Amino acid sequence: MEFAVKVAISALVISFASWLAGRFPTMAGFVIAMPIASMIVMPFVQIEYQDPARTAALAKGILVAIPVSVMFLSPLLLIDRIGGFWPAYGVGCLLLVAGFFLQQWVVRLL
């Protein structure tokens, strides 16, 4: 039951943002840029584990990952030069994989 509630809340937020993008793309961009996923996950983790240290470690991982996640979006700004949406999306995904390893390295340093 708890898992189903988490899935339902997450699905509603994602669906709302997708719907909003059809009507107001820049507003949807703002909504998605907000730490919505973090705002959903942090209380779930705290309620489920009751471990402030775990929640703090999650926050540290998120904080380091935010600038790394920009690596995914940057090729999409060059969509015309890269050859369209799918090639830019693919390059963004590859950069995100590289960013994951960068994030893991930085978190270990902290």
Backbone as numpy.savetxt, mean C-alpha at the origin, in Angstrom:
# Nx Ny Nz CAx CAy CAz Cx Cy Cz
-15.22 -16.10 11.39 -16.04 -14.90 11.39 -15.18 -13.65 11.39
-14.15 -13.64 12.23 -13.27 -12.47 12.32 -12.59 -12.20 10.98
-12.13 -13.26 10.31 -11.48 -13.12 9.01 -12.47 -12.54 7.99
-13.70 -13.01 8.01 -14.71 -12.53 7.06 -14.99 -11.05 7.27
-15.01 -10.59 8.51 -15.22 -9.17 8.79 -14.05 -8.35 8.23
-12.83 -8.84 8.42 -11.66 -8.14 7.88 -11.72 -8.05 6.36
-12.09 -9.14 5.72 -12.20 -9.16 4.26 -13.29 -8.19 3.80
-14.42 -8.18 4.47 -15.53 -7.30 4.09 -15.13 -5.83 4.22
-14.50 -5.46 5.31 -14.09 -4.07 5.50 -13.07 -3.66 4.43
-12.09 -4.51 4.20 -11.07 -4.21 3.20 -11.68 -4.09 1.81
-12.56 -5.02 1.47 -13.21 -5.00 0.15 -14.04 -3.74 -0.04
-14.73 -3.32 0.99 -15.54 -2.10 0.89 -14.66 -0.87 0.64
-13.55 -0.78 1.34 -12.67 0.38 1.16 -12.09 0.39 -0.25
-11.62 -0.75 -0.72 -11.04 -0.83 -2.07 -12.10 -0.55 -3.13
-13.28 -1.12 -2.96 -14.36 -0.90 -3.92 -14.78 0.56 -3.97
-14.85 1.19 -2.81 -15.20 2.61 -2.77 -14.16 3.44 -3.51
-12.89 3.16 -3.28 -11.83 3.93 -3.95 -11.89 3.72 -5.46
-12.15 2.50 -5.89 -12.26 2.21 -7.32 -13.45 2.96 -7.93
-14.58 2.95 -7.24 -15.75 3.68 -7.72 -15.45 5.18 -7.78
-14.81 5.69 -6.75 -14.49 7.11 -6.69 -13.56 7.51 -7.83
-12.64 6.62 -8.21 -11.71 6.92 -9.31 -12.44 7.14 -10.63
-13.58 6.48 -10.80 -14.36 6.68 -12.02 -15.01 8.05 -12.08
-15.31 8.61 -10.93 -15.99 9.90 -10.88 -15.02 11.06 -10.63
-14.13 10.89 -9.68 -13.20 11.95 -9.27 -11.80 11.34 -9.10
-11.06 11.16 -10.20 -9.76 10.47 -10.11 -8.77 11.12 -9.15
-8.70 12.45 -9.13 -7.73 13.07 -8.23 -8.13 12.90 -6.77
-9.43 12.93 -6.49 -9.88 12.70 -5.11 -9.59 11.25 -4.71
-9.82 10.33 -5.63 -9.52 8.92 -5.35 -8.03 8.74 -5.09
-7.20 9.46 -5.83 -5.76 9.41 -5.59 -5.41 9.86 -4.19
-6.08 10.91 -3.74 -5.84 11.38 -2.37 -6.27 10.35 -1.35
-7.44 9.75 -1.56 -7.95 8.75 -0.63 -7.00 7.55 -0.57
-6.53 7.09 -1.72 -5.63 5.94 -1.76 -4.27 6.30 -1.17
-3.84 7.54 -1.33 -2.54 7.95 -0.78 -2.57 8.02 0.74
-3.75 8.17 1.30 -3.86 8.16 2.76 -3.49 6.75 3.23
-3.06 6.65 4.44 -2.67 5.32 4.93 -3.88 4.47 5.30
-4.79 4.30 4.34 -6.03 3.58 4.63 -5.76 2.15 5.04
-4.93 1.46 4.28 -4.63 0.07 4.63 -4.02 0.00 6.03
-3.11 0.92 6.32 -2.50 0.95 7.65 -3.53 1.23 8.73
-4.45 2.15 8.42 -5.48 2.49 9.39 -6.43 1.32 9.65
-6.59 0.46 8.67 -7.43 -0.73 8.84 -6.66 -1.82 9.58
-5.42 -2.04 9.19 -4.64 -3.17 9.72 -4.18 -2.94 11.16
-3.74 -1.73 11.48 -3.18 -1.48 12.82 -4.16 -1.87 13.95
-5.41 -1.43 13.91 -6.32 -1.87 14.98 -6.56 -3.38 14.96
-6.65 -3.98 13.75 -6.83 -5.43 13.68 -5.68 -6.15 14.38
-4.45 -5.72 14.11 -3.27 -6.36 14.72 -3.27 -6.16 16.23
-3.58 -4.95 16.67 -3.58 -4.68 18.12 -4.66 -5.49 18.83
-5.85 -5.54 18.25 -6.94 -6.30 18.87 -6.61 -7.80 18.90
-6.07 -8.30 17.79 -5.81 -9.73 17.69 -4.66 -10.20 18.57
-3.56 -9.42 18.62 -2.36 -9.89 19.32 -2.13 -9.21 20.66
-2.74 -8.06 20.90 -2.55 -7.33 22.15 -1.06 -7.15 22.48
-0.27 -6.83 21.48 1.18 -6.73 21.64 1.66 -5.41 21.05
1.86 -4.38 21.89 2.30 -3.09 21.39 3.63 -3.15 20.63
4.53 -4.05 21.03 5.82 -4.17 20.33 5.60 -4.66 18.90
4.68 -5.59 18.71 4.37 -6.09 17.37 3.76 -4.97 16.53
2.86 -4.20 17.14 2.23 -3.09 16.43 3.27 -2.03 16.05
4.20 -1.76 16.96 5.27 -0.79 16.67 6.18 -1.29 15.55
6.48 -2.59 15.55 7.30 -3.16 14.48 6.58 -3.05 13.14
5.28 -3.27 13.15 4.48 -3.10 11.94 4.56 -1.65 11.46
4.41 -0.71 12.38 4.47 0.71 12.03 5.83 1.06 11.43
6.91 0.51 11.99 8.25 0.78 11.45 8.36 0.25 10.03
7.86 -0.96 9.80 7.89 -1.52 8.45 7.11 -0.69 7.46
5.95 -0.19 7.89 5.13 0.66 7.03 5.84 1.97 6.73
6.39 2.58 7.77 7.06 3.88 7.60 8.21 3.79 6.61
8.99 2.74 6.70 10.12 2.58 5.77 9.60 2.25 4.36
8.50 1.53 4.26 7.98 1.11 2.96 7.30 2.23 2.18
6.88 3.28 2.84 6.17 4.35 2.14 7.01 4.96 1.02
8.23 5.42 1.30 9.01 5.97 0.18 9.38 4.91 -0.86
9.56 3.67 -0.41 9.89 2.60 -1.35 8.72 2.34 -2.30
7.49 2.49 -1.80 6.32 2.24 -2.64 6.20 3.23 -3.80
6.84 4.37 -3.67 6.84 5.35 -4.76 7.53 4.76 -6.00
8.40 3.81 -5.77 9.08 3.16 -6.90 8.07 2.50 -7.84
6.97 2.00 -7.29 5.93 1.38 -8.11 5.23 2.42 -8.98
4.94 3.57 -8.42 4.16 4.58 -9.13 4.97 5.35 -10.17
6.26 5.48 -9.97 7.06 6.33 -10.86 7.00 5.92 -12.33
7.06 4.64 -12.71 6.95 4.33 -14.15 5.59 4.69 -14.75
4.55 4.71 -13.92 3.23 5.06 -14.43 3.14 6.53 -14.82
4.04 7.35 -14.26 4.09 8.75 -14.68 4.71 8.89 -16.07
5.44 7.88 -16.48 6.10 7.88 -17.79 5.41 6.92 -18.75
4.14 6.76 -18.60 3.37 5.76 -19.34 3.54 5.89 -20.85
3.60 7.11 -21.38 3.76 7.30 -22.82 5.15 6.92 -23.30
6.15 7.19 -22.50 7.53 6.87 -22.89 7.84 5.38 -22.77
7.15 4.70 -21.85 7.43 3.29 -21.60 6.65 2.40 -22.56
5.59 2.91 -23.16 4.86 2.13 -24.15 3.46 1.73 -23.74
2.86 2.43 -22.79 1.49 2.14 -22.40 1.38 1.68 -20.96
0.14 1.39 -20.57 -0.13 1.05 -19.17 0.55 -0.24 -18.74
0.36 -1.32 -19.49 0.85 -2.63 -19.03 2.36 -2.69 -18.91
3.12 -2.17 -19.88 4.57 -2.16 -19.67 4.99 -1.31 -18.46
4.34 -0.15 -18.29 4.67 0.70 -17.14 4.30 0.01 -15.84
3.16 -0.67 -15.83 2.73 -1.41 -14.65 3.72 -2.53 -14.33
4.16 -3.23 -15.36 5.15 -4.31 -15.18 6.45 -3.79 -14.61
6.94 -2.68 -15.15 8.18 -2.08 -14.63 7.97 -1.67 -13.18
6.82 -1.10 -12.88 6.52 -0.72 -11.49 6.53 -1.92 -10.56
5.96 -3.03 -11.02 5.96 -4.24 -10.19 7.38 -4.75 -9.95
8.21 -4.72 -10.99 9.61 -5.14 -10.82 10.35 -4.22 -9.84
10.12 -2.92 -9.97 10.74 -1.98 -9.04 10.23 -2.20 -7.62
8.98 -2.59 -7.49 8.42 -2.84 -6.16 9.09 -4.06 -5.52
9.38 -5.07 -6.32 10.09 -6.24 -5.79 11.47 -5.82 -5.29
12.17 -5.01 -6.08 13.47 -4.51 -5.65 13.31 -3.65 -4.39
12.25 -2.86 -4.36 11.98 -2.02 -3.19 11.71 -2.83 -1.94
11.11 -4.00 -2.09 10.86 -4.87 -0.94 12.18 -5.24 -0.28
13.15 -5.64 -1.09 14.44 -6.02 -0.52 15.15 -4.82 0.10
15.00 -3.66 -0.51 15.55 -2.44 0.06 14.89 -2.14 1.41
13.58 -2.27 1.48 12.85 -2.03 2.73 13.29 -2.99 3.81
13.47 -4.26 3.49 13.91 -5.25 4.48 15.29 -4.89 5.01
16.16 -4.44 4.14 17.53 -4.07 4.55 17.49 -2.86 5.48
16.70 -1.84 5.13 16.63 -0.63 5.94 16.02 -0.94 7.32
14.97 -1.76 7.35 14.34 -2.10 8.63 15.35 -2.80 9.54
16.18 -3.67 8.99 17.20 -4.36 9.81 18.21 -3.37 10.36
18.48 -2.30 9.62 19.43 -1.28 10.11 18.86 -0.49 11.27
17.55 -0.32 11.26 16.90 0.46 12.34 16.73 -0.42 13.52
